[in-house]
């Protein structure tokens, strides 16, 4: 399956470059604060030509509307708040926050690696928690990574995929972005498990839980360099849909 993904990904990305070059030509350039022209991939690609990737997107109209909502939400509300966070906190402090949140988040990685019978990855995750919680001073640093123990991310959507559950229809979630039926289910299960039996639940204090959620949300967006419509291409929706689908296929296969 990994080989199939690689071949399809190379072909898709090669064709995508041509589309993006066309989309970013002088005839379609837009101002810094304007949206690229609303064109669909299907409107310019014939059935006989190569396709980016076959993705089950039965509610594309709704998804495109949500995608547009996410642009305005991110550009005019979320990103400005994150920008304040980035300005107020020095890089050193932001790095410590990221490492501490990653250490707490190892709970989900451990649980799902065990469910997927990836016992080596589960063992590495346990070792990381022990090292980073002690030598790394409550997870504020990540010495485990420097010692050859990288993070082993795993989620319940990936776990479902490992046991043969199909991805289902592609979905664009409000504020959260690309997903599918399987990954949305996995996201809900992971969130419920973390809130019920995760490390923050052990404290049993709503203020701590709220602070963790708020800071974690800011930190996550801070670490994602993606900006909506930064390509200037009218095919950005298809690009993101393709990349997300390929990545999740790769996550499940590996």
Backbone bond lengths (Angstrom), bond angles and torsions (degrees), N, CA, C in turn:
res aa  C-N    CA-C-N  psi(-1)  N-CA   C-N-CA  omega(-1)  CA-C   N-CA-C  phi
1 X - - - 1.473 - - 1.525 111.05 -
2 X 1.360 116.74 -36.62 1.457 120.63 179.97 1.517 110.95 -63.09
3 X 1.357 116.28 -39.58 1.458 119.72 179.09 1.513 110.49 -64.58
4 X 1.334 116.54 -40.51 1.469 120.73 178.91 1.514 110.65 -61.85
5 X 1.325 115.97 -41.92 1.462 120.05 179.73 1.515 110.39 -62.93
6 X 1.350 116.36 -42.36 1.452 119.59 -178.26 1.516 111.56 -62.41
7 X 1.320 117.73 -45.45 1.458 121.48 -179.04 1.516 111.10 -64.34
8 X 1.310 116.40 -45.79 1.470 120.08 -179.90 1.518 110.42 -65.86
9 X 1.330 116.10 -38.45 1.458 119.28 -178.69 1.515 111.66 -65.23
10 X 1.357 117.12 -42.27 1.457 120.90 179.59 1.518 110.65 -63.44
11 X 1.343 117.04 -46.80 1.460 121.07 179.33 1.516 111.07 -62.31
12 X 1.329 116.25 -43.79 1.461 120.78 -178.26 1.514 110.73 -63.94
13 X 1.341 116.64 -45.89 1.462 120.37 -176.94 1.519 111.04 -67.29
14 X 1.353 117.27 -35.78 1.457 120.26 178.37 1.524 110.58 -62.55
15 X 1.324 116.09 -44.09 1.457 119.48 178.90 1.522 110.82 -69.51
16 X 1.329 116.33 -33.83 1.454 120.76 -179.19 1.517 111.26 -64.22
17 X 1.339 117.35 -36.28 1.456 120.64 178.72 1.520 110.28 -58.29
18 X 1.329 116.13 -43.87 1.462 119.89 178.63 1.516 111.38 -62.12
19 X 1.326 116.18 -40.15 1.462 120.13 179.28 1.524 111.22 -64.89
20 X 1.336 115.90 -43.24 1.458 119.75 -177.84 1.519 111.16 -67.41
21 X 1.347 116.66 -39.34 1.458 119.74 177.24 1.513 110.11 -60.96
22 X 1.340 115.82 -42.98 1.459 120.16 177.17 1.513 110.99 -63.66
23 X 1.338 116.13 -42.81 1.452 120.93 -177.52 1.499 112.82 -68.05
24 X 1.356 116.96 -25.79 1.461 120.46 -176.50 1.519 111.67 -101.61
25 X 1.317 119.22 11.13 1.450 122.22 -179.77 1.518 109.82 -68.14
26 X 1.362 118.33 163.69 1.465 120.59 -178.68 1.511 113.87 -55.26
27 X 1.341 118.05 -27.58 1.455 119.70 -178.58 1.511 112.45 -69.61
28 X 1.348 117.60 -19.47 1.459 119.51 -175.94 1.515 112.33 -121.21
29 X 1.320 118.12 10.78 1.446 119.61 -179.55 1.517 110.52 -66.43
30 X 1.316 115.41 145.06 1.454 120.81 -179.77 1.503 109.49 -123.38
31 X 1.325 116.62 165.59 1.451 121.58 177.11 1.503 111.38 -69.31
32 X 1.340 117.41 166.97 1.465 120.45 -176.43 1.508 113.58 -62.75
33 X 1.340 117.85 -25.29 1.461 120.57 -176.77 1.525 112.90 -112.12
34 X 1.319 116.65 12.75 1.460 119.43 -178.36 1.515 109.97 -109.53
35 X 1.333 114.58 159.34 1.459 120.04 179.79 1.517 109.69 -88.96
36 X 1.342 117.74 148.51 1.458 119.83 175.55 1.522 110.62 -65.27
37 X 1.338 117.13 158.96 1.466 119.90 -178.67 1.516 111.32 -57.15
38 X 1.329 115.20 143.27 1.459 120.45 -177.57 1.519 109.75 -82.76
39 X 1.316 115.73 97.03 1.454 121.73 177.09 1.516 107.77 -129.47
40 X 1.308 115.90 148.11 1.458 119.55 178.84 1.518 109.71 -103.64
41 X 1.296 114.21 152.92 1.468 121.13 178.56 1.521 110.99 -58.82
42 X 1.348 115.99 -41.45 1.456 120.48 -177.07 1.527 112.10 -65.80
43 X 1.343 117.17 -23.92 1.455 120.60 -176.31 1.528 112.29 -73.64
44 X 1.323 117.98 -21.15 1.464 120.21 -175.98 1.519 113.03 -117.98
45 X 1.332 117.92 -7.28 1.463 121.03 -179.59 1.524 109.09 -111.04
46 X 1.306 116.77 125.28 1.460 120.72 -179.99 1.522 110.24 -82.00
47 X 1.323 115.44 164.75 1.464 120.56 179.82 1.523 111.92 -62.60
48 X 1.344 116.53 -26.23 1.463 119.64 -177.41 1.523 112.47 -81.90
49 X 1.330 117.59 -12.79 1.455 120.52 -177.74 1.511 112.11 -89.38
50 X 1.348 117.09 168.02 1.466 120.38 178.45 1.519 111.07 -69.52
51 X 1.309 116.74 149.64 1.450 122.03 -179.62 1.519 110.00 -114.93
52 X 1.319 116.06 148.60 1.463 120.55 -178.08 1.518 111.13 -58.54
53 X 1.295 117.05 -52.59 1.457 121.55 -179.84 1.519 107.57 -174.63
54 X 1.301 115.69 138.12 1.453 119.34 177.15 1.524 108.32 -79.12
55 X 1.313 116.62 110.29 1.459 122.39 -179.27 1.522 108.44 -123.64
56 X 1.312 116.74 133.41 1.463 121.76 178.42 1.523 108.44 -74.22
57 X 1.326 116.30 103.75 1.468 121.34 -175.99 1.531 109.04 -130.72
58 X 1.342 118.00 66.16 1.462 121.24 -173.95 1.522 114.06 -69.69
59 X 1.320 117.98 -19.82 1.471 120.80 -179.94 1.526 109.08 -113.26
60 X 1.322 115.95 45.17 1.459 120.38 -175.18 1.523 112.24 -59.22
61 X 1.326 117.41 -38.17 1.458 119.47 179.20 1.519 111.84 -59.70
62 X 1.326 116.46 -46.75 1.462 121.15 177.07 1.524 110.46 -63.51
63 X 1.333 116.42 -42.93 1.462 120.18 -178.92 1.522 111.93 -62.59
64 X 1.330 116.38 -40.04 1.460 119.38 178.90 1.530 110.95 -66.41
65 X 1.329 116.40 -37.19 1.458 119.28 176.00 1.515 111.68 -63.89
66 X 1.329 116.25 -41.55 1.461 120.58 177.56 1.517 110.63 -66.33
67 X 1.324 116.51 -38.36 1.463 121.02 178.04 1.529 110.32 -60.43
68 X 1.318 115.75 -42.09 1.465 119.93 178.94 1.533 110.32 -67.07
69 X 1.339 116.89 -41.67 1.466 120.27 175.41 1.523 110.56 -58.61
70 X 1.336 116.83 -43.13 1.459 120.72 -179.08 1.524 111.62 -62.25
71 X 1.337 116.10 -34.38 1.463 119.63 177.09 1.523 110.60 -60.52
72 X 1.319 116.55 -51.04 1.464 119.71 -178.56 1.526 111.60 -66.62
73 X 1.322 116.94 -40.13 1.467 121.07 178.07 1.522 110.77 -60.69
74 X 1.330 115.75 -45.71 1.464 120.26 -177.18 1.524 111.46 -71.26
75 X 1.323 116.01 -43.38 1.462 120.51 -173.79 1.521 113.01 -72.32
76 X 1.326 117.10 -38.18 1.458 119.47 -171.32 1.529 114.61 -110.71
77 X 1.325 118.22 -5.61 1.462 119.98 178.44 1.524 112.06 -129.00
78 X 1.322 116.36 -59.25 1.462 119.97 -172.49 1.527 112.20 -70.04
79 X 1.332 117.24 -52.24 1.458 120.30 -178.01 1.526 112.73 -60.58
80 X 1.333 120.00 -40.88 1.468 118.73 176.41 1.525 113.08 -59.58
81 X 1.339 117.18 -39.23 1.467 120.04 177.76 1.526 110.07 -66.11
82 X 1.331 116.19 -43.49 1.467 120.18 178.40 1.524 110.29 -63.04
83 X 1.322 116.28 -36.63 1.469 120.01 179.43 1.527 110.79 -62.76
84 X 1.325 117.33 -39.94 1.470 120.71 176.32 1.526 109.88 -61.55
85 X 1.328 116.10 -43.46 1.471 121.42 176.87 1.524 110.66 -58.04
86 X 1.327 116.59 -43.08 1.462 120.99 -178.78 1.521 111.95 -68.11
87 X 1.332 116.81 -34.22 1.466 120.56 -179.19 1.523 111.44 -75.47
88 X 1.327 116.55 -41.86 1.467 120.61 -174.75 1.527 112.86 -71.24
89 X 1.325 117.04 -35.81 1.464 119.74 -176.21 1.526 110.97 -99.29
90 X 1.321 118.04 131.26 1.471 120.51 174.68 1.528 110.38 -62.65
91 X 1.324 116.13 157.09 1.460 120.27 -179.48 1.523 111.60 -57.14
92 X 1.324 116.75 -37.91 1.462 120.72 -179.75 1.528 110.56 -59.69
93 X 1.319 117.11 -42.83 1.466 121.33 -179.21 1.522 110.17 -69.57
94 X 1.327 116.62 -42.64 1.472 119.37 178.90 1.528 110.80 -61.17
95 X 1.321 116.84 -38.23 1.467 119.69 178.19 1.526 111.31 -64.50
96 X 1.340 116.88 -38.33 1.466 120.20 179.56 1.533 110.14 -67.71
97 X 1.317 116.33 -38.90 1.462 120.49 177.42 1.528 110.07 -62.33
98 X 1.330 116.53 -45.20 1.467 120.59 -179.78 1.523 111.26 -61.08
99 X 1.329 116.86 -44.54 1.464 120.16 -179.47 1.528 111.49 -64.96
100 X 1.329 116.49 -40.94 1.469 119.85 -179.93 1.528 110.96 -64.86
101 X 1.327 116.77 -42.24 1.463 120.35 178.88 1.528 111.19 -66.27
102 X 1.323 116.37 -38.28 1.466 119.72 176.70 1.523 110.67 -62.22
103 X 1.318 116.56 -39.01 1.463 120.44 -179.38 1.532 110.88 -64.66
104 X 1.325 116.01 -42.36 1.467 119.88 177.28 1.528 110.39 -65.98
105 X 1.326 116.04 -38.00 1.460 120.90 -178.40 1.517 114.76 -70.70
106 X 1.338 116.99 -8.12 1.466 119.45 177.98 1.528 111.56 -63.33
107 X 1.328 117.17 -18.18 1.469 120.96 177.66 1.523 110.83 -56.06
108 X 1.323 116.29 -48.36 1.461 120.36 179.90 1.518 112.12 -67.12
109 X 1.336 116.49 -38.57 1.460 119.77 178.22 1.525 111.15 -62.36
110 X 1.320 116.27 -44.53 1.464 120.59 -179.91 1.530 111.09 -62.91
111 X 1.318 115.97 -48.14 1.463 120.33 -178.13 1.523 111.71 -58.61
112 X 1.323 116.59 -48.08 1.464 119.66 -176.00 1.521 112.82 -75.38
113 X 1.316 118.47 -30.95 1.464 119.56 174.24 1.524 110.76 -65.26
114 X 1.325 116.70 -37.54 1.462 120.06 176.14 1.526 110.75 -66.62
115 X 1.335 116.81 -43.43 1.465 120.08 179.04 1.525 111.78 -62.53
116 X 1.319 116.37 -30.00 1.466 120.88 179.49 1.530 111.84 -89.11
117 X 1.323 116.77 5.87 1.477 124.24 -177.42 1.525 112.21 56.71
118 X 1.322 116.47 30.47 1.468 121.08 173.21 1.530 107.50 -90.74
119 X 1.304 115.60 75.67 1.456 120.25 -171.56 1.532 112.31 -69.75
120 X 1.320 117.64 -31.18 1.460 120.10 176.21 1.525 110.21 -64.32
121 X 1.341 116.34 -46.74 1.462 120.07 178.36 1.523 111.05 -64.25
122 X 1.327 116.99 -36.98 1.465 120.49 177.56 1.521 110.41 -64.19
123 X 1.331 116.75 -40.91 1.458 120.41 178.15 1.512 112.13 -64.28
124 X 1.334 116.49 -40.30 1.464 120.49 177.12 1.524 110.00 -63.26
125 X 1.329 116.58 -40.36 1.466 120.72 179.61 1.523 111.22 -62.84
126 X 1.330 117.14 -43.89 1.470 120.70 177.39 1.525 110.11 -61.55
127 X 1.323 116.94 -43.57 1.465 120.87 179.21 1.522 110.87 -61.58
128 X 1.329 116.35 -40.43 1.462 120.45 179.03 1.523 111.06 -61.98
129 X 1.325 116.49 -44.60 1.465 119.92 -179.01 1.527 110.41 -62.26
130 X 1.320 117.21 -43.84 1.468 120.65 -179.15 1.527 110.79 -64.10
131 X 1.332 116.28 -47.69 1.466 120.43 -178.17 1.521 111.26 -65.83
132 X 1.332 116.83 -49.20 1.461 120.21 -175.49 1.525 112.55 -70.94
133 X 1.326 117.26 -28.00 1.467 120.01 179.17 1.525 112.01 -78.55
134 X 1.319 116.88 -17.73 1.473 120.94 -179.56 1.524 110.50 -108.92
135 X 1.325 116.04 -73.22 1.467 120.26 179.18 1.525 110.63 -61.49
136 X 1.329 116.27 -36.85 1.462 120.80 -179.87 1.514 114.18 -82.78
137 X 1.324 117.34 8.37 1.477 123.49 176.38 1.529 111.05 53.76
138 X 1.320 115.54 78.94 1.468 122.80 177.40 1.526 112.66 59.21
139 X 1.317 116.37 28.41 1.456 119.98 176.46 1.512 115.11 83.34
140 X 1.330 117.68 6.80 1.463 120.06 -179.10 1.529 112.04 -71.12
141 X 1.315 116.73 -19.21 1.457 122.32 173.72 1.522 108.75 -127.57
142 X 1.320 115.91 165.18 1.463 120.92 -178.25 1.531 110.49 -124.40
143 X 1.333 117.58 66.35 1.470 119.43 178.88 1.522 112.61 -65.33
144 X 1.333 117.53 -24.91 1.464 120.36 -178.98 1.527 111.27 -59.07
145 X 1.325 117.10 -39.38 1.463 120.28 179.43 1.522 110.67 -64.31
146 X 1.318 116.82 -39.12 1.462 120.98 178.89 1.526 111.18 -68.45
147 X 1.319 117.18 -22.24 1.469 121.79 -179.89 1.528 112.15 -96.50
148 X 1.325 116.00 17.61 1.457 119.78 174.75 1.509 115.55 84.81
149 X 1.338 117.01 22.21 1.463 121.15 178.12 1.531 108.90 -120.72
150 X 1.330 117.85 81.06 1.468 120.62 -178.63 1.518 111.80 -73.09
151 X 1.331 116.04 161.86 1.459 120.77 176.96 1.527 109.87 -63.46
152 X 1.322 115.54 148.16 1.455 122.69 177.57 1.528 108.54 -120.86
153 X 1.341 116.82 77.21 1.470 120.40 -176.05 1.525 111.88 -61.31
154 X 1.311 115.67 139.69 1.467 121.81 176.31 1.518 108.13 -155.07
155 X 1.322 116.68 142.86 1.458 121.08 179.37 1.519 109.29 -136.49
156 X 1.325 116.51 169.34 1.460 119.81 -173.84 1.527 112.22 -72.72
157 X 1.327 117.22 -27.94 1.457 118.99 173.87 1.519 110.78 -61.79
158 X 1.326 115.83 -42.09 1.461 121.30 175.68 1.527 110.49 -64.32
159 X 1.332 116.59 -40.19 1.465 120.86 178.54 1.528 110.84 -60.55
160 X 1.326 116.74 -44.96 1.467 120.09 177.67 1.522 110.82 -59.84
161 X 1.332 116.14 -42.67 1.453 120.13 178.88 1.514 112.76 -62.55
162 X 1.321 116.58 -36.70 1.467 120.61 179.27 1.525 111.71 -63.25
163 X 1.336 116.01 -27.18 1.462 120.13 179.94 1.523 112.47 -98.71
164 X 1.323 115.97 18.12 1.452 120.38 170.71 1.509 116.62 93.29
165 X 1.321 118.78 4.38 1.464 120.78 178.24 1.527 109.02 -74.93
166 X 1.314 117.14 126.20 1.453 121.10 -179.90 1.519 112.40 -69.17
167 X 1.320 115.62 161.05 1.467 119.75 -176.70 1.524 112.59 -69.75
168 X 1.332 117.14 -28.45 1.456 119.45 -177.13 1.515 111.36 75.12
169 X 1.307 116.16 -169.73 1.462 121.43 -176.35 1.519 111.65 -67.67
170 X 1.325 114.96 146.57 1.460 122.04 175.33 1.523 109.02 -71.51
171 X 1.329 116.21 138.39 1.463 121.62 -178.21 1.525 108.84 -135.96
172 X 1.319 116.66 139.37 1.460 121.33 169.35 1.522 107.19 -105.41
173 X 1.316 116.85 113.56 1.458 121.61 -177.09 1.524 110.57 -85.65
174 X 1.325 118.13 139.26 1.465 120.73 176.56 1.524 111.01 -56.12
175 X 1.321 116.40 128.54 1.465 124.84 178.56 1.525 113.34 71.53
176 X 1.326 118.46 -32.99 1.463 121.29 -175.30 1.524 113.37 -88.76
177 X 1.330 117.65 -28.75 1.450 120.03 176.46 1.514 115.14 95.32
178 X 1.356 117.44 -151.93 1.468 122.53 -172.46 1.521 113.02 -61.77
179 X 1.328 115.43 141.99 1.456 121.39 176.29 1.527 107.50 -163.43
180 X 1.304 116.48 -169.78 1.457 122.82 171.18 1.525 107.04 -151.61
181 X 1.313 116.96 178.12 1.466 119.73 -175.39 1.523 111.05 -60.28
182 X 1.329 116.55 -44.65 1.466 119.86 -178.85 1.527 111.57 -64.66
183 X 1.333 117.06 -45.54 1.459 120.03 -176.64 1.524 112.17 -71.83
184 X 1.339 116.57 -31.42 1.462 119.20 175.68 1.520 110.38 -66.20
185 X 1.328 116.53 -41.07 1.466 120.66 175.05 1.521 110.39 -61.77
186 X 1.322 116.06 -44.63 1.457 120.25 178.95 1.511 112.52 -62.36
187 X 1.327 116.47 -39.58 1.461 120.73 178.37 1.518 111.13 -61.46
188 X 1.330 116.27 -43.22 1.464 120.75 179.57 1.525 111.29 -64.82
189 X 1.333 116.90 -41.60 1.467 120.55 179.70 1.523 110.57 -66.20
190 X 1.325 117.17 -44.63 1.466 120.53 178.62 1.523 111.28 -60.32
191 X 1.336 116.37 -43.87 1.463 120.25 -179.37 1.523 111.07 -64.83
192 X 1.336 116.77 -41.67 1.464 120.44 179.65 1.521 111.11 -65.55
193 X 1.333 116.74 -43.96 1.466 120.50 -179.71 1.520 110.87 -63.51
194 X 1.329 116.32 -41.71 1.465 119.53 -179.03 1.520 111.14 -65.83
195 X 1.345 116.61 -40.68 1.464 119.84 -178.34 1.521 112.32 -70.39
196 X 1.338 116.72 -26.31 1.466 120.38 -177.22 1.522 112.95 -90.63
197 X 1.333 116.87 -42.22 1.467 119.10 -174.23 1.525 113.36 -131.05
198 X 1.332 117.83 6.39 1.455 120.44 179.13 1.517 112.50 -74.36
199 X 1.336 117.50 173.19 1.469 121.76 -177.51 1.523 114.24 -55.38
200 X 1.328 117.70 -38.35 1.463 120.11 -179.62 1.520 110.67 -67.48
201 X 1.334 117.52 -32.46 1.469 121.08 179.25 1.522 111.31 -66.15
202 X 1.331 117.12 -25.09 1.462 119.80 -179.98 1.526 111.42 -65.47
203 X 1.330 115.57 -28.87 1.470 120.04 -180.00 1.519 110.21 -73.05
204 X 1.336 116.18 -32.56 1.470 122.15 178.21 1.525 111.58 56.31
205 X 1.327 115.20 46.93 1.459 120.90 179.84 1.523 107.68 -135.40
206 X 1.329 116.97 119.69 1.463 121.07 -175.16 1.521 112.10 -63.10
207 X 1.332 117.50 -34.37 1.463 120.56 -179.85 1.528 110.84 -64.24
208 X 1.327 116.22 -40.26 1.465 120.68 178.66 1.522 110.18 -66.17
209 X 1.331 116.42 -43.22 1.457 120.90 178.95 1.522 111.27 -62.21
210 X 1.333 116.70 -42.59 1.456 120.54 179.15 1.513 112.22 -65.15
211 X 1.332 116.39 -41.63 1.460 120.58 179.06 1.524 110.65 -64.49
212 X 1.322 116.06 -41.67 1.468 120.03 179.19 1.527 110.47 -61.79
213 X 1.327 116.73 -45.09 1.463 120.50 -179.26 1.524 111.15 -63.76
214 X 1.333 116.75 -45.33 1.455 120.54 -178.25 1.517 112.85 -65.13
215 X 1.324 116.53 -49.90 1.462 120.48 -179.29 1.524 110.45 -66.79
216 X 1.338 115.66 -38.82 1.462 119.16 179.02 1.516 112.34 -62.71
217 X 1.330 116.94 -37.87 1.464 121.15 178.62 1.521 110.99 -65.33
218 X 1.336 116.94 -44.96 1.464 121.04 178.30 1.525 111.06 -63.28
219 X 1.326 115.94 -44.26 1.465 119.98 -178.28 1.527 111.28 -63.98
220 X 1.321 116.60 -40.74 1.465 119.64 -178.58 1.520 111.09 -63.70
221 X 1.335 117.14 -44.05 1.469 119.65 178.95 1.519 110.60 -68.67
222 X 1.314 117.17 -35.18 1.463 121.47 178.05 1.527 111.14 -59.33
223 X 1.317 116.78 -34.26 1.467 120.78 -176.14 1.525 113.46 -87.92
224 X 1.318 117.69 -4.70 1.470 120.86 179.24 1.527 108.80 -101.85
225 X 1.339 119.04 114.14 1.466 120.74 -176.27 1.525 114.02 -77.54
226 X 1.321 118.33 -6.48 1.461 121.31 -175.23 1.523 112.20 -62.07
227 X 1.339 115.61 135.97 1.461 122.10 171.84 1.527 107.76 -128.13
228 X 1.314 116.24 133.73 1.459 120.57 179.80 1.523 111.08 -61.16
229 X 1.327 116.00 137.62 1.461 124.74 175.51 1.523 113.14 62.61
230 X 1.324 117.79 22.16 1.455 119.55 179.80 1.534 111.81 -72.68
231 X 1.334 118.25 -20.02 1.464 120.56 179.05 1.522 111.86 -78.54
232 X 1.331 117.28 -22.52 1.455 119.98 -174.77 1.516 112.71 72.42
233 X 1.328 117.12 8.42 1.463 121.01 -177.36 1.524 110.93 -93.94
234 X 1.328 117.60 143.40 1.465 120.21 175.58 1.528 112.51 -74.31
235 X 1.327 117.76 -3.47 1.459 121.38 -177.23 1.525 112.44 -108.71
236 X 1.315 117.40 22.09 1.461 119.34 -177.29 1.530 111.99 -63.87
237 X 1.317 117.57 -34.70 1.467 120.41 178.28 1.522 110.19 -59.12
238 X 1.343 116.92 -47.55 1.461 120.58 178.97 1.526 111.42 -64.73
239 X 1.323 116.38 -37.81 1.465 120.32 179.59 1.521 111.04 -60.72
240 X 1.321 116.25 -49.89 1.458 119.89 -178.17 1.528 110.88 -66.08
241 X 1.316 116.60 -39.09 1.466 120.67 177.93 1.523 110.76 -61.55
242 X 1.327 116.34 -42.77 1.455 120.80 179.90 1.526 111.62 -65.63
243 X 1.337 116.59 -48.98 1.462 120.38 -177.18 1.521 111.36 -63.45
244 X 1.330 116.34 -40.48 1.466 119.15 179.32 1.528 110.50 -63.46
245 X 1.322 116.82 -44.94 1.462 120.46 -177.59 1.521 111.44 -64.50
246 X 1.331 117.07 -43.58 1.463 120.67 178.85 1.525 110.55 -63.48
247 X 1.328 116.53 -43.82 1.462 119.77 -179.07 1.521 111.19 -61.09
248 X 1.324 116.59 -43.60 1.464 118.82 -177.85 1.532 111.42 -70.05
249 X 1.318 117.92 -34.16 1.460 119.89 173.62 1.526 109.96 -61.72
250 X 1.322 115.57 -42.26 1.464 120.13 179.31 1.525 110.82 -65.47
251 X 1.337 117.08 -42.19 1.468 120.69 179.15 1.527 111.20 -58.81
252 X 1.318 115.73 -43.43 1.464 119.87 -178.69 1.527 110.85 -69.29
253 X 1.336 116.65 -40.22 1.464 120.59 -177.14 1.519 112.45 -70.92
254 X 1.321 117.05 -22.95 1.461 120.28 -175.49 1.513 111.79 -117.06
